[in-house]
Amino acid sequence: MAVNSIMLQTSVVLRYKDGLDDQGKEIIKGQRFSNVKIDASDQDIYDVAKEIEKLLGKTLDELVREDESSITNA
């Protein structure tokens, strides 16, 4: 039985350092960007994230690409 995977959507999550809390631990905040083009390359997403990092004026801690697919048997 053959199965097919159809990409439904892509989102990107940027996690960045936003100072220190009362105990001196780093505060990590996140920003999600939905409706990213499904065929966007990892390099393109990385390049855009680095530009957003500059605009935020914060240090990027983590960049996560989330792909959602539908799997069916055809």
CYANA upper distance limits for C-alpha pairs under 8 A (distance plus 0.5 A):
  1 MET  CA     73 ASN  CA      7.39
  1 MET  CA     74 ALA  CA      8.13
  2 ALA  CA     73 ASN  CA      6.27
  2 ALA  CA     74 ALA  CA      6.56
  3 VAL  CA     71 ILE  CA      7.24
  3 VAL  CA     72 THR  CA      6.03
  3 VAL  CA     73 ASN  CA      4.65
  3 VAL  CA     74 ALA  CA      6.40
  4 ASN  CA     71 ILE  CA      6.11
  4 ASN  CA     72 THR  CA      5.84
  4 ASN  CA     73 ASN  CA      6.50
  4 ASN  CA     74 ALA  CA      7.15
  5 SER  CA     69 SER  CA      6.71
  5 SER  CA     70 SER  CA      6.10
  5 SER  CA     71 ILE  CA      4.98
  5 SER  CA     72 THR  CA      7.04
  6 ILE  CA     69 SER  CA      5.85
  6 ILE  CA     70 SER  CA      5.66
  6 ILE  CA     71 ILE  CA      6.96
  7 MET  CA     38 ILE  CA      7.62
  7 MET  CA     67 ASP  CA      7.77
  7 MET  CA     68 GLU  CA      6.57
  7 MET  CA     69 SER  CA      4.75
  7 MET  CA     70 SER  CA      6.91
  8 LEU  CA     38 ILE  CA      8.17
  8 LEU  CA     67 ASP  CA      8.20
  8 LEU  CA     68 GLU  CA      6.03
  8 LEU  CA     69 SER  CA      5.62
  8 LEU  CA     70 SER  CA      7.17
  9 GLN  CA     35 ASN  CA      6.99
  9 GLN  CA     36 VAL  CA      7.79
  9 GLN  CA     37 LYS  CA      8.16
  9 GLN  CA     38 ILE  CA      6.46
  9 GLN  CA     67 ASP  CA      6.53
  9 GLN  CA     68 GLU  CA      5.86
  9 GLN  CA     69 SER  CA      7.69
 10 THR  CA     34 SER  CA      7.14
 10 THR  CA     35 ASN  CA      6.61
 10 THR  CA     36 VAL  CA      5.80
 10 THR  CA     37 LYS  CA      7.18
 10 THR  CA     38 ILE  CA      6.00
 10 THR  CA     65 ARG  CA      7.64
 10 THR  CA     66 GLU  CA      6.14
 10 THR  CA     67 ASP  CA      5.05
 10 THR  CA     68 GLU  CA      6.79
 11 SER  CA     32 ARG  CA      7.47
 11 SER  CA     33 PHE  CA      6.11
 11 SER  CA     34 SER  CA      4.92
 11 SER  CA     35 ASN  CA      6.62
 11 SER  CA     36 VAL  CA      6.13
 11 SER  CA     65 ARG  CA      6.50
 11 SER  CA     66 GLU  CA      5.60
 11 SER  CA     67 ASP  CA      7.07
 12 VAL  CA     32 ARG  CA      6.25
 12 VAL  CA     33 PHE  CA      5.67
 12 VAL  CA     34 SER  CA      7.05
 12 VAL  CA     36 VAL  CA      7.79
 12 VAL  CA     45 ILE  CA      8.42
 12 VAL  CA     63 LEU  CA      7.69
 12 VAL  CA     64 VAL  CA      6.15
 12 VAL  CA     65 ARG  CA      5.15
 12 VAL  CA     66 GLU  CA      6.54
 13 VAL  CA     30 GLY  CA      7.14
 13 VAL  CA     31 GLN  CA      6.14
 13 VAL  CA     32 ARG  CA      4.88
 13 VAL  CA     33 PHE  CA      6.77
 13 VAL  CA     63 LEU  CA      6.38
 13 VAL  CA     64 VAL  CA      5.55
 13 VAL  CA     65 ARG  CA      7.02
 13 VAL  CA     66 GLU  CA      8.28
 14 LEU  CA     30 GLY  CA      5.97
 14 LEU  CA     31 GLN  CA      5.72
 14 LEU  CA     32 ARG  CA      6.90
 14 LEU  CA     49 ALA  CA      7.76
 14 LEU  CA     60 LEU  CA      7.51
 14 LEU  CA     61 ASP  CA      8.21
 14 LEU  CA     62 GLU  CA      6.55
 14 LEU  CA     63 LEU  CA      5.38
 14 LEU  CA     64 VAL  CA      7.08
 15 ARG  CA     28 ILE  CA      6.88
 15 ARG  CA     29 LYS  CA      6.05
 15 ARG  CA     30 GLY  CA      4.74
 15 ARG  CA     31 GLN  CA      7.01
 15 ARG  CA     60 LEU  CA      6.61
 15 ARG  CA     61 ASP  CA      5.92
 15 ARG  CA     62 GLU  CA      5.49
 15 ARG  CA     63 LEU  CA      6.84
 16 TYR  CA     28 ILE  CA      5.99
 16 TYR  CA     29 LYS  CA      6.00
 16 TYR  CA     30 GLY  CA      6.76
 16 TYR  CA     58 LYS  CA      6.82
 16 TYR  CA     59 THR  CA      6.04
 16 TYR  CA     60 LEU  CA      4.84
 16 TYR  CA     61 ASP  CA      5.19
 16 TYR  CA     62 GLU  CA      7.22
 17 LYS  CA     26 GLU  CA      7.06
 17 LYS  CA     27 ILE  CA      6.30
 17 LYS  CA     28 ILE  CA      5.20
 17 LYS  CA     29 LYS  CA      6.96
 17 LYS  CA     58 LYS  CA      6.73
 17 LYS  CA     59 THR  CA      6.06
 17 LYS  CA     60 LEU  CA      7.04
 17 LYS  CA     61 ASP  CA      6.70
 18 ASP  CA     26 GLU  CA      7.60
 18 ASP  CA     27 ILE  CA      5.73
 18 ASP  CA     28 ILE  CA      6.33
 18 ASP  CA     29 LYS  CA      6.98
 18 ASP  CA     58 LYS  CA      7.12
 18 ASP  CA     59 THR  CA      8.40
 19 GLY  CA     26 GLU  CA      6.31
 19 GLY  CA     27 ILE  CA      6.05
 20 LEU  CA     24 GLY  CA      5.70
 20 LEU  CA     25 LYS  CA      5.77
 20 LEU  CA     26 GLU  CA      4.97
 20 LEU  CA     27 ILE  CA      5.91
 21 ASP  CA     25 LYS  CA      5.99
 21 ASP  CA     26 GLU  CA      6.88
 21 ASP  CA     27 ILE  CA      6.74
 28 ILE  CA     61 ASP  CA      8.28
 36 VAL  CA     40 ALA  CA      7.80
 38 ILE  CA     67 ASP  CA      8.50
 40 ALA  CA     44 ASP  CA      6.88
 40 ALA  CA     45 ILE  CA      7.29
 41 SER  CA     45 ILE  CA      6.88
 42 ASP  CA     46 TYR  CA      6.59
 43 GLN  CA     47 ASP  CA      6.59
 44 ASP  CA     48 VAL  CA      6.73
 45 ILE  CA     49 ALA  CA      6.61
 46 TYR  CA     50 LYS  CA      6.75
 46 TYR  CA     63 LEU  CA      8.20
 47 ASP  CA     51 GLU  CA      7.02
 48 VAL  CA     52 ILE  CA      6.76
 49 ALA  CA     53 GLU  CA      6.59
 49 ALA  CA     63 LEU  CA      8.13
 50 LYS  CA     54 LYS  CA      7.02
 50 LYS  CA     60 LEU  CA      8.24
 51 GLU  CA     55 LEU  CA      6.98
 52 ILE  CA     56 LEU  CA      6.61
 53 GLU  CA     57 GLY  CA      6.60
 53 GLU  CA     58 LYS  CA      6.42
 53 GLU  CA     59 THR  CA      6.98
 53 GLU  CA     60 LEU  CA      6.58
 54 LYS  CA     58 LYS  CA      7.55
